[in-house]
Amino acid sequence: MFTLKKRKTKQVCLLFIPLLYCSVVSAQSQNGITGTVKNDKGEVLAGATVKVLKTKTVILTDSSGNFTVNVKYLDNEFEISHIGYKTKIVKGDEINNIILSAQNSSLDDVVVVGYNTQSRRKVTAAVSSLSGDAIQDIPQLSFDQMLQGRLAGVNVLQSSGEPGAATKIVIRGSTNVDYGNANGGNTQPLYVIDGVIYDVNNMGTSYTYSNPLSVIDPNDIESIDVLKDASAAAIYGARGGNGVIIVKTRRAKSYKPQVTLNAYGGGTLNPKLIDVTTGNAERALKLKMLNSQLTYTDLQNGVIPIQLTDSLNSSFNNDVDWQGLLIENFAKVNSEELSLQGMFPGNNMYRFGISHYDEQGAVNGYGVSRIAPNLDLQLNPISKLSVGLTMQISSEKHTHGAGVSDNPYIFSPSNFPTSLAALSQSQLDLYSGKSSRYDDDKVFSMAGSLRLTDTLTKDLTITSTFGYNNFQEKYAYFSPEALNGIYNEANDITNSNPNWTWESYAQYNKHIGLNNLTLVGGYSAYKAMKYDATMYAYGIDVSNIYTVATVPSGSNLYANSTTATKTTQSYYGRVNYDYNGKYLFTGSLRRDASSIYSPDYRWGTFYSASLGWVMSDENFFQPLKHVVNFLKLRASYGVTGQDPGSWYAKYQSLYTDASSYGSTTGIIGGGAAYPYLTGTPSTYNGTTVVTPFPYVDNYVNSGIKSSNDVRWEKYPQLDFGMDWEMFNSRLSFSMDWYQKDADDKYLWQIPAESTTGYAYYSGNYVNVRNTGLELSVTSHNLKNTSAFQWITNFNISFDKNWVTKLPNGGRDIIYGAPWFRKTLTLGQPLFSYKIWKVDGVYATDQSVPTDPITGSKMTYFGTTLKGGDPKYVDQNGDYNINYDDQVNMNASPAPKVTGGLTNTFNYKGFSLTVFAMYSFGNKLLNGTLSDALNGSSYAAWGSVAGPAGVYSQYLNKFWQQSGDANATYPRLVYGTGSTQLDPWNVANSYFLRDGSYIRLQQIMLGYTFTSGLVRKWHLSALNVYGSFNNIYTWKKSKDLVDPSLYDNTTGSSNATYPNALKVNLGFRVTL
């Protein structure tokens, strides 16, 4: 099917190109007057807009700044404009040579606000914008990975640094109460690509970190507008609660056909990981620790494993650098992009492009390769009727190294191997990627639309758009016993997410004197579908897998498929009014209905209103305008919404569960060190059991009572903003204060009373609030007339997050296993850590507190504490540390301050960009260190032999001997009788870290050759560039591998795949 689609797309494009080329040639041969648009430095301006004011006909200048006007228009006035320059109106006899003066102000920039565009001067909402040029030529698979620090109020979260890994974008603070996204999450903003809904919340993937946004080549993006407050987002109703990101792709800007080739190449350097001690040094350290910390009895009984003492045995006398074995020193990355674009009379335009991106991962065997064609046609076949066709397609191939699923290593992080282990050549080849296993992860995605616009009168237009998109992924892999240590394993996971949108709306524009009115009203229908199928085979007696057909029949085989459908329909309207561009008003109303709700709760109403006042246009303000040349005040209030994550929340879940405590179907589970039998029986005496109470081989059920009255979540939001510019727009500011509530949040697992028979119930029971302040500053540090230019862009965002309503009388809701607890607590941030507070390490046995009543030393779950053990704070004074002594730390993974700083320097043809980003105020659990220590011993060594791998940079921080009073961490070695202690449990406060960091993210240097030189080479433009990305990170907590990578609900920073430095060199040439 894919081959057929690809062939058809190629054939269509080949047919269009000669037809469009012939049309352009014909157009240029018509009689007309040619003019040129330049800036005040004499440089030509390509893509400048030349508008005939009387007829509204629009012409764009070509790459040489030239345009041609039909002689019949010469008695009209023309409006000449270009982004970054002051608009100019000229008469017909003045069009030969037009000079535009540069301006610092962005007030004339066009902002996409949903079903319409506005000049930034008239926008009354909180909207942040980013030019596609700011993220061009950065070696990343998708644009979302590049937004962190570039836009105020937009926080980009990642948990893996592997190529193309998906992100989670949070706009104005998190409202997600779905712990671990166990119920679907639905936490991402709404994406709108070229006017068509692209909702990643409705898209399932076969691999944990697959990213549906990779459908767009970042170099194809013209602009990104982020709608942050309710005034901007309410027009999208129930989908706008998490904010809206509007992406506009590039279109043709020249009548002359242009062919552009852009290519770069480079690589990823090996990431900075954890320093480890290996070989004989590891052996010596471990023996020293064991001899100094084990009891005399243990030493006499010979508990030290032979693997450490027999240094002459070739099976135990090795020096394996596991990180070096699995990490590439230089992983290649390259990209090539070819595009053809042009225009012909009647404002018709075309653009076709195709790009290839290939990146090897920093971990051996990881990588991604993508081919992405795209098409944009804007045609006017008859007067007053325009037709638009856009298409983005992506075909990708991913590989995932020697590991499986989302783990890049062949071992669990909690079982870091010893360097003393012997490896066979076949194992070395597998781990280093020299020999391949079956690893086939293919993605095919598309996003397209067909739009018709009919201009009924000069004031009234009707637009109808049909959009279709789909993200399909098939991930099949084989993990041999040599890798996982248990059995041969084959998996095949398929996901498909087709959905379509139909939008029809009318727009009415009326100008009466100084009054300007725009009305929009429309209807929307949307259908989303999910199909997924999973098949796996465990313990099969084959050496490799290439197709499902090669898996023999037998036990431990499993197959499952699901289908889900959701439909919505909506009616919406908006009014924009301004008087002389000074007094501004915007109002919107939307009604949404969804199939996921019962009839009583199906419809939701969402609305907003906003006001703006351009104070600088008032007469009383004129004495100040030589300092503050523009000042606008804004205020808005509105209600957006959101679906709960589950499409079938109103229905009771049923399970085929016939299990009893300890039952099994014979499937092998667990890791290499701890295999066990698992599997849940589904039949009893040959009859399939269907029940709402799943026991899953346990003695308690985990059933969740559904909610018949599940309903829309509502997001009321209040915003006060101010935009001002100073010193002839050399300084520009935008500031917003917001209060964003999330009411009636759907909670999936609320502890139920035992008499109900259910373990949990669900419903809309939680409210959350975020308040914050955002500031964006742009500074033109030198005069426009200076040959050397320096522009600074700075943004900073402050956010405070807390829970305002909980069920069951406001009692805490605790998530996670006892050793990894998070809470929802009234008045505290989402998912605050509930952990043991530890106040150091006991220096000696005598320093452990004694119970004055019993005379016994303090215990940990009944085990007596000794010197070298954690100094737990006994919260209830019972001299026994247990789960009752865990406390809410009033700390969460959510940062309190985020932002970025960009400095751009230009001198003649040279340009230099330096970009840094920062994040402050969040707390993270050092899961990397905890996992390496907690349960990191090998069973063959015995339970008292210490960790399998030694992180050398931490050794001086552990308790070594009696009397060590300043140790940060407990002793590494625990003798016989102390194994009940759990010092490496991540729920200890000495694993809680400050996640603050500042990162020098990018340095890019480029040179654009002069137009005179380029013309001598028979080219239209030529640019060369090079960049460094992810350069250096200043971390508040030095032992966090990468503080930018963490799970945003659990807060665990377990960076198994950290980010690394990327370098690239490239060129862009236009013919």
NUMARKOL-957280 format. One line per 3 residues: for each residue x, y, z of C-alpha. Coordinates in steps of 0.02 Angstrom, whole numbers, plus 50000, padded with zeros to 5 digits. Example, Ala and Ser with C-alpha at 12.3 -4.5 7.8 and 13.67 -1.06 7.14 Angstrom:
! residues 2
50615/49775/50390  50684/49947/50357
This chain:
! residues 1071
50000/50000/50000  50141/50119/50045  50230/50087/49879
50070/50125/49784  50041/50288/49878  50220/50342/49853
50211/50304/49666  50048/50399/49646  50116/50551/49737
50270/50551/49626  50165/50538/49468  50052/50683/49520
50201/50794/49559  50285/50754/49393  50126/50802/49301
50108/50967/49394  50285/51032/49372  50289/51055/49182
50113/51128/49182  50157/51255/49315  50320/51299/49230
50233/51331/49066  50106/51441/49154  50243/51546/49232
50336/51570/49068  50174/51621/48985  50136/51745/49124
50304/51828/49114  50284/51860/48929  50131/51969/48955
50146/52158/48939  50186/52244/49103  50295/52368/49196
50436/52299/49301  50487/52372/49469  50614/52331/49604
50598/52335/49794  50755/52367/49897  50794/52415/50076
50879/52575/50129  51049/52488/50115  51020/52451/49932
50989/52264/49960  50850/52184/49859  50699/52119/49955
50632/51952/49896  50454/51906/49944  50396/52086/49968
50209/52109/49946  50146/52229/49812  49959/52256/49832
49846/52350/49712  49737/52443/49837  49584/52462/49728
49571/52282/49668  49662/52196/49814  49771/52106/49686
49931/52043/49769  50101/52022/49685  50261/51958/49766
50438/52008/49720  50557/51873/49658  50727/51829/49729
50801/51981/49643  50670/52098/49717  50583/52120/49549
50397/52119/49510  50291/52151/49358  50129/52251/49356
50002/52245/49216  49989/52414/49132  49801/52422/49170
49841/52448/49355  49957/52597/49333  49822/52725/49379
49802/52643/49552  49894/52662/49714  50006/52520/49775
50044/52462/49952  50221/52391/49969  50260/52290/50126
50388/52167/50192  50413/52091/50365  50535/52198/50462
50508/52353/50354  50390/52500/50359  50242/52487/50240
50243/52613/50098  50104/52674/49982  50156/52737/49809
50070/52793/49650  50080/52700/49484  50215/52812/49414
50327/52781/49566  50341/52592/49561  50503/52578/49461
50620/52590/49609  50546/52571/49784  50648/52590/49944
50579/52520/50108  50650/52579/50274  50687/52451/50409
50581/52452/50564  50611/52375/50733  50427/52357/50775
50335/52192/50751  50164/52274/50762  50127/52247/50578
50172/52063/50586  50028/51948/50545  49975/51827/50683
49868/51672/50650  49732/51666/50784  49620/51526/50723
49506/51541/50569  49580/51714/50543  49735/51822/50548
49766/51988/50635  49904/52115/50641  49995/52103/50806
49945/52283/50842  49762/52231/50854  49782/52066/50946
49696/52067/51116  49749/51891/51165  49909/51815/51233
49998/51747/51079  50182/51701/51063  50257/51686/50889
50413/51609/50817  50480/51625/50641  50525/51465/50553
50695/51542/50515  50737/51532/50701  50733/51341/50698
50796/51314/50522  50943/51198/50490  50948/51129/50667
50983/50941/50662  50822/50877/50740  50685/50766/50670
50538/50872/50729  50507/51054/50774  50437/51025/50949
50610/50975/51009  50673/51150/50967  50545/51257/51059
50613/51248/51236  50668/51421/51294  50613/51510/51136
50435/51558/51186  50373/51629/51351  50256/51511/51443
50301/51359/51337  50393/51219/51427  50455/51069/51327
50480/50908/51426  50583/50759/51368  50625/50594/51450
50744/50524/51319  50882/50596/51209  50867/50464/51073
50845/50526/50893  50669/50588/50858  50603/50556/51034
50432/50630/51071  50411/50776/51190  50272/50839/51302
50237/51025/51286  50160/51114/51434  50086/51287/51408
50063/51395/51562  50088/51257/51688  50033/51077/51703
49854/51025/51742  49883/50839/51715  49816/50731/51858
49837/50567/51761  49985/50490/51853  50104/50410/51730
49977/50447/51592  49897/50280/51639  49728/50335/51571
49784/50414/51409  49845/50578/51478  49773/50697/51347
49899/50824/51406  49969/50892/51243  49915/51057/51163
49809/51055/51006  49910/51069/50845  49837/51153/50691
49940/51127/50534  49895/51241/50388  49721/51265/50460
49685/51080/50493  49671/50995/50662  49816/50878/50702
49777/50811/50876  49922/50707/50942  49819/50667/51098
49715/50553/50988  49863/50459/50914  49933/50297/50982
50110/50237/50944  50193/50066/50941  50354/50128/51020
50359/50231/51180  50452/50381/51108  50381/50387/50931
50331/50563/50881  50182/50601/50767  50247/50779/50743
50389/50712/50635  50266/50721/50490  50332/50898/50459
50509/50938/50406  50558/51083/50522  50638/51173/50374
50466/51182/50291  50392/51287/50431  50356/51471/50396
50292/51519/50568  50230/51451/50735  50098/51543/50837
50056/51483/51013  49884/51532/51079  49902/51537/51267
49751/51620/51346  49566/51584/51332  49534/51732/51218
49646/51655/51086  49607/51471/51115  49419/51472/51156
49375/51472/50971  49439/51291/50975  49326/51253/51123
49348/51084/51206  49517/51059/51124  49597/51221/51179
49621/51187/51365  49804/51141/51348  49837/51285/51227
49845/51286/51038  50000/51282/50926  49967/51342/50748
50096/51290/50618  50102/51373/50448  50213/51294/50315
50309/51389/50183  50232/51450/50019  50298/51523/49859
50354/51705/49862  50416/51736/49686  50344/51733/49510
50508/51668/49446  50520/51479/49467  50647/51442/49603
50738/51281/49641  50819/51274/49813  50939/51142/49877
50980/51139/50062  51097/51009/50135  51200/50986/50292
51304/50850/50371  51382/50823/50540  51373/50711/50690
51334/50679/50872  51479/50663/50992  51474/50534/51129
51369/50596/51276  51438/50628/51448  51387/50481/51556
51434/50423/51731  51615/50390/51776  51637/50208/51822
51782/50107/51890  51823/49950/51792  51939/49800/51788
52071/49776/51923  52032/49947/51996  51851/49893/52021
51908/49731/52103  52026/49822/52221  51894/49947/52274
51765/49814/52307  51883/49704/52407  51935/49854/52510
51754/49897/52548  51708/49719/52590  51857/49693/52704
51826/49856/52797  51637/49849/52811  51588/49666/52827
51579/49590/53000  51714/49473/53063  51590/49329/53055
51550/49363/52873  51734/49368/52827  51768/49207/52920
51621/49122/52833  51689/49173/52662  51542/49274/52596
51653/49371/52476  51612/49295/52305  51742/49199/52206
51717/49318/52060  51810/49449/52162  51940/49343/52248
51993/49233/52099  52082/49365/51996  52174/49233/51894
52015/49155/51825  51986/49215/51647  51798/49210/51678
51815/49344/51812  51971/49438/51758  51907/49560/51627
51891/49746/51599  51727/49781/51509  51680/49964/51488
51494/49939/51459  51459/50121/51422  51604/50131/51299
51548/49969/51218  51373/50035/51185  51409/50218/51146
51464/50288/50977  51610/50410/50976  51540/50502/50825
51366/50465/50759  51328/50538/50587  51183/50653/50548
51139/50726/50377  50994/50809/50288  50954/50852/50107
50807/50955/50049  50752/51002/49872  50608/51119/49832
50528/51198/49679  50415/51349/49697  50342/51490/49596
50190/51596/49553  50090/51645/49401  49957/51780/49367
49799/51783/49470  49894/51755/49633  49916/51570/49593
50063/51486/49677  50143/51316/49696  50277/51236/49803
50339/51058/49800  50478/50990/49907  50558/50829/49962
50680/50804/50104  50786/50665/50177  50847/50659/50357
50961/50526/50429  51031/50520/50605  51130/50386/50693
51103/50374/50879  51238/50404/51009  51198/50227/51071
51251/50089/50951  51112/50027/50839  50996/50176/50868
50947/50286/50723  50811/50361/50615  50794/50391/50428
50653/50493/50351  50595/50540/50176  50466/50680/50179
50384/50749/50021  50268/50900/50034  50153/50993/49916
50067/51163/49924  49953/51228/49786  49855/51391/49796
49752/51413/49638  49618/51533/49578  49534/51440/49434
49395/51569/49414  49362/51742/49478  49327/51751/49666
49356/51564/49693  49518/51497/49766  49571/51318/49792
49708/51264/49911  49789/51093/49925  49922/51053/50054
50004/50887/50092  50139/50833/50214  50200/50652/50206
50333/50564/50307  50404/50388/50287  50523/50340/50428
50630/50193/50481  50686/50183/50663  50807/50064/50746
50825/50037/50933  50994/49960/50965  51031/49806/51066
50896/49845/51193  50710/49823/51181  50560/49939/51199
50618/50105/51275  50778/50042/51358  50934/50075/51253
51042/49952/51348  51044/49763/51355  51033/49773/51544
50911/49852/51665  50976/50013/51744  50949/49928/51913
51070/49789/51862  51222/49880/51794  51344/49741/51747
51513/49715/51824  51663/49750/51715  51740/49586/51771
51617/49479/51671  51679/49380/51521  51596/49413/51354
51600/49300/51203  51636/49371/51032  51456/49346/50979
51398/49445/51132  51522/49584/51095  51459/49592/50916
51278/49602/50973  51309/49736/51104  51418/49844/50994
51299/49835/50846  51419/49741/50733  51294/49599/50713
51112/49642/50689  50952/49572/50758  50779/49594/50685
50728/49772/50728  50597/49843/50611  50507/50002/50664
50422/50089/50517  50316/50246/50522  50207/50317/50385
50115/50479/50424  50024/50609/50325  49929/50771/50351
49835/50849/50206  49692/50966/50168  49585/51031/50025
49515/51206/50046  49387/51304/49943  49359/51490/49971
49219/51582/49882  49216/51772/49887  49029/51809/49876
49050/51996/49896  49197/52108/49935  49151/52091/50120
49092/51910/50130  49188/51749/50101  49144/51567/50134
49280/51438/50165  49261/51250/50172  49407/51137/50217
49422/50950/50224  49574/50884/50316  49639/50708/50337
49787/50642/50435  49851/50477/50496  49997/50413/50596
50038/50230/50563  50175/50131/50647  50226/49949/50640
50360/49898/50763  50424/49719/50755  50580/49659/50844
50667/49501/50900  50767/49491/51061  50875/49334/51072
50917/49248/51235  51097/49305/51213  51037/49484/51241
50901/49472/51373  50968/49323/51469  50799/49234/51483
50728/49173/51318  50702/49211/51134  50568/49343/51119
50473/49408/50964  50354/49557/50962  50246/49638/50829
50150/49798/50873  50045/49896/50748  49954/50063/50770
49848/50164/50648  49763/50329/50689  49659/50394/50542
49554/50548/50573  49468/50680/50471  49402/50856/50498
49276/50957/50400  49266/51144/50432  49149/51267/50348
49142/51448/50401  49094/51620/50337  49191/51779/50367
49117/51953/50352  49226/52111/50353  49150/52284/50361
49235/52454/50373  49123/52604/50409  49223/52760/50439
49341/52721/50581  49243/52568/50634  49313/52398/50584
49212/52239/50608  49252/52057/50571  49127/51917/50601
49165/51731/50588  49039/51590/50605  49056/51408/50564
49026/51223/50588  49152/51084/50620  49143/50895/50616
49282/50780/50673  49308/50593/50681  49457/50505/50759
49493/50319/50754  49624/50209/50835  49673/50035/50781
49807/49936/50869  49862/49755/50865  49991/49671/50975
50069/49500/50952  50212/49422/51048  50295/49255/51071
50404/49212/51222  50522/49064/51243  50517/49012/51060
50646/48889/50995  50711/48989/50847  50871/49087/50826
50801/49234/50729  50638/49308/50666  50603/49395/50501
50415/49373/50480  50273/49325/50594  50250/49167/50492
50416/49100/50554  50352/49091/50734  50298/48911/50769
50135/48872/50859  50142/48831/51043  50127/48906/51217
50177/49083/51267  50098/49156/51110  49982/49305/51125
49882/49417/51008  49764/49561/51044  49682/49700/50944
49575/49851/50989  49472/49977/50894  49413/50145/50961
49313/50287/50882  49271/50463/50939  49167/50593/50848
49132/50776/50886  49032/50914/50807  49041/51099/50843
48965/51268/50807  49068/51424/50835  49074/51611/50809
49188/51758/50841  49179/51946/50827  49325/52066/50810
49292/52252/50824  49406/52400/50834  49381/52587/50823
49522/52669/50728  49640/52531/50785  49633/52609/50959
49490/52525/51053  49487/52338/51027  49363/52199/51067
49361/52013/51030  49228/51888/51082  49202/51705/51040
49075/51569/51076  49085/51384/51038  48971/51234/51070
49049/51061/51062  48969/50889/51071  49064/50726/51090
49018/50543/51073  49115/50497/51230  48983/50573/51345
48807/50521/51390  48665/50628/51317  48646/50731/51477
48827/50788/51470  48864/50782/51284  48863/50969/51246
48985/51093/51318  48989/51283/51299  49153/51378/51289
49174/51565/51272  49291/51712/51291  49295/51901/51286
49443/52019/51279  49474/52206/51272  49621/52307/51211
49666/52491/51223  49808/52568/51122  49843/52704/51247
49986/52776/51146  49862/52835/51014  49776/52952/51138
49811/53138/51128  49865/53148/51310  50001/53019/51276
50088/53118/51138  50218/53202/51251  50282/53029/51298
50295/52955/51124  50475/53004/51097  50513/52878/51235
50366/52755/51231  50308/52755/51051  50179/52616/51075
50080/52555/51225  49934/52433/51225  49839/52364/51374
49746/52198/51363  49626/52099/51471  49536/51937/51437
49429/51804/51519  49362/51644/51448  49330/51459/51469
49410/51325/51362  49395/51138/51388  49469/50965/51374
49417/50784/51354  49469/50656/51483  49601/50539/51414
49487/50388/51397  49362/50383/51253  49253/50258/51345
49257/50327/51522  49067/50316/51538  49069/50128/51510
49112/49999/51642  49272/49905/51598  49257/49715/51596
49399/49591/51603  49424/49410/51554  49500/49362/51721
49479/49191/51801  49635/49203/51907  49665/49161/52089
49810/49207/52201  49971/49143/52124  49891/49075/51965
49985/49076/51800  49972/49027/51618  50154/48977/51608
50221/49138/51532  50394/49186/51596  50410/49362/51666
50541/49464/51758  50718/49511/51714  50871/49404/51686
50912/49401/51872  50734/49368/51934  50630/49266/51810
50458/49205/51866  50300/49127/51796  50157/49243/51760
50004/49259/51647  49820/49280/51696  49699/49135/51659
49541/49188/51567  49436/49028/51583  49365/48924/51723
49316/48744/51681  49321/48790/51498  49209/48944/51515
49275/49120/51485  49252/49228/51639  49201/49410/51612
49205/49520/51767  49225/49703/51821  49339/49643/51961
49511/49595/51891  49621/49505/52018  49769/49474/51901
49834/49327/52003  49824/49427/52165  49712/49415/52319
49639/49591/52297  49552/49657/52143  49597/49817/52050
49426/49855/51975  49380/50036/51935  49198/50092/51943
49154/50193/51790  49070/50364/51796  48902/50385/51709
48911/50573/51730  49086/50598/51658  49086/50768/51572
49193/50902/51492  49336/50973/51593  49324/51164/51602
49473/51283/51599  49427/51460/51655  49569/51582/51626
49599/51764/51668  49736/51864/51583  49801/52041/51599
49932/52095/51473  50030/52243/51413  50132/52271/51255
50244/52421/51237  50387/52483/51128  50516/52616/51167
50641/52726/51078  50565/52709/50905  50534/52523/50934
50716/52485/50975  50650/52403/51134  50492/52295/51130
50407/52216/51281  50261/52099/51307  50204/52052/51482
50060/51944/51542  49992/51891/51711  49874/51743/51708
49766/51637/51819  49727/51472/51737  49606/51353/51823
49567/51174/51774  49399/51126/51846  49315/50956/51850
49473/50864/51804  49437/50681/51771  49521/50568/51898
49536/50386/51852  49586/50298/52013  49508/50363/52174
49514/50240/52320  49340/50168/52346  49256/50105/52504
49278/49918/52526  49089/49890/52529  49076/49940/52345
49173/49789/52287  49286/49902/52183  49462/49955/52222
49436/50126/52141  49305/50239/52066  49321/50378/51936
49245/50546/51891  49267/50734/51875  49324/50775/52051
49485/50877/52048  49523/51062/52023  49696/51133/51988
49760/51313/51975  49912/51390/51891  49959/51572/51910
50106/51653/51826  50195/51798/51747  50274/51803/51573
50392/51931/51500  50466/51941/51325  50593/52074/51274
50668/52114/51104  50810/52239/51094  50889/52313/50938
51051/52364/51021  51119/52469/50878  51042/52595/50758
50965/52533/50595  51095/52630/50497  51239/52534/50575
51323/52404/50464  51342/52295/50618  51179/52238/50696
51148/52156/50864  50975/52096/50916  50934/52019/51085
50779/51916/51124  50744/51870/51304  50597/51783/51385
50559/51724/51561  50407/51637/51635  50357/51610/51816
50226/51479/51860  50150/51421/52023  50044/51265/52025
49932/51191/52161  49781/51080/52191  49621/51171/52242
49493/51030/52256  49497/50843/52294  49363/50712/52326
49330/50622/52493  49331/50783/52593  49495/50842/52520
49599/50696/52584  49766/50663/52501  49769/50544/52352
49927/50439/52350  49997/50364/52189  50131/50236/52156
50207/50092/52252  50253/50125/52435  50434/50147/52383
50389/50276/52249  50246/50383/52312  50176/50544/52243
50025/50637/52310  49887/50754/52262  49871/50867/52413
49763/51022/52434  49867/51179/52420  50021/51090/52354
50094/51062/52179  50037/50917/52073  50119/50752/52119
50220/50811/52267  50351/50688/52327  50306/50583/52479
50472/50515/52542  50576/50482/52698  50668/50634/52762
50848/50585/52801  50960/50695/52907  51130/50621/52867
51208/50453/52913  51236/50378/53086  51423/50388/53118
51429/50246/53245  51316/50115/53323  51307/50220/53480
51237/50371/53386  51077/50276/53340  50935/50339/53455
50871/50225/53592  50686/50206/53636  50677/50264/53820
50532/50147/53853  50598/49985/53780  50784/50022/53783
50797/49962/53603  50884/50051/53462  50783/50132/53324
50728/50010/53189  50685/50012/53005  50533/49901/52978
50590/49803/53132  50775/49790/53083  50894/49878/53203
50988/50025/53129  51178/50036/53151  51323/50149/53111
51328/50185/52925  51138/50176/52906  51028/50323/52853
50976/50443/52992  50788/50439/52958  50678/50571/53038
50554/50479/53149  50397/50578/53113  50280/50493/53238
50406/50457/53377  50379/50269/53385  50563/50226/53356
50520/50119/53205  50538/50188/53029  50399/50132/52910
50285/50207/52778  50198/50313/52911  50359/50413/52924
50358/50468/52742  50316/50653/52724  50253/50764/52586
50400/50871/52533  50294/51007/52450  50406/50988/52298
50368/50927/52123  50449/50901/51951  50367/51060/51882
50492/51203/51859  50447/51371/51934  50548/51476/51810
50589/51442/51627  50651/51547/51483  50785/51582/51355
50906/51712/51286  50953/51735/51103  51084/51854/51034
51094/51877/50846  51237/51972/50764  51243/52026/50582
51382/52110/50486  51367/52123/50299  51340/51943/50244
51392/51864/50409  51270/51809/50544  51300/51734/50715
51166/51667/50832  51196/51616/51013  51050/51537/51106
51039/51483/51288  50893/51416/51389  50862/51388/51574
50747/51305/51699  50742/51334/51887  50647/51277/52039
50597/51097/52007  50646/50946/52109  50696/50780/52032
50734/50608/52102  50903/50542/52048  50836/50379/51980
50998/50343/51887  51098/50332/52048  50961/50245/52146
50936/50113/52012  51122/50082/52001  51131/50047/52188
50960/49976/52232  50958/49792/52188  51116/49805/52084
51201/49651/52155  51208/49487/52061  51125/49336/52139
51281/49232/52106  51383/49349/52213  51273/49330/52365
51168/49463/52448  51309/49551/52540  51437/49576/52401
51393/49756/52362  51347/49836/52196  51392/49758/52030
51454/49921/51954  51545/50058/52048  51516/50242/52009
51686/50310/52054  51636/50492/52072  51525/50450/52221
51644/50340/52322  51706/50476/52438  51526/50520/52484
51483/50349/52559  51507/50299/52740  51670/50200/52748
51703/50159/52930  51644/50191/53106  51658/50374/53150
51623/50445/52976  51510/50588/53028  51501/50687/52865
51449/50550/52743  51312/50594/52619  51261/50415/52583
51252/50257/52688  51379/50116/52677  51389/50020/52515
51411/49849/52595  51284/49766/52708  51329/49607/52799
51224/49456/52844  51068/49504/52941  51058/49679/52870
50977/49636/52704  50807/49696/52765  50871/49874/52755
50837/49968/52594  50954/50118/52590  50948/50137/52401
50760/50158/52394  50730/50312/52285  50606/50375/52416
50749/50437/52526  50776/50624/52531  50962/50607/52488
50906/50560/52312  50802/50720/52293  50892/50846/52183
50871/51024/52125  50835/51007/51938  50888/51185/51894
51003/51210/51746  51065/51334/51615  51109/51264/51444
51207/51342/51303  51098/51261/51172  51156/51331/51005
51291/51430/50916  51260/51453/50730  51372/51546/50609
51321/51584/50430  51372/51685/50278  51259/51745/50137
51351/51787/49977  51317/51956/49898  51188/51964/49759
51316/52029/49633  51433/51883/49662  51290/51758/49661
51225/51822/49494  51397/51797/49418  51379/51613/49464
51206/51612/49385  51122/51583/49553  50986/51677/49645
51053/51653/49821  51189/51558/49914  51213/51535/50101
51334/51427/50200  51317/51390/50386  51376/51283/50530
51312/51254/50705  51346/51176/50874  51194/51113/50972
51174/51056/51151  51344/51127/51192  51359/51137/51380
51246/51126/51533  51275/51211/51701  51184/51101/51827
51136/51144/52005  51151/50958/52047  51310/50894/51968
51265/50711/51985  51109/50721/51876  51162/50653/51708
51042/50767/51613  50920/50873/51714  50817/50911/51559
50764/50728/51543  50635/50666/51667  50459/50599/51684
50345/50747/51717  50228/50655/51837  50344/50537/51930
50490/50659/51933  50618/50522/51906  50774/50580/51814
50835/50414/51747  50932/50469/51595  50971/50304/51509
50989/50402/51346  51056/50578/51380  51071/50720/51255
51237/50748/51170  51332/50882/51073  51286/50893/50888
51386/50983/50754  51341/51015/50573  51399/51109/50416
51284/51150/50271  51236/51260/50125  51078/51326/50043
51078/51372/49859  50935/51443/49756  50937/51432/49567
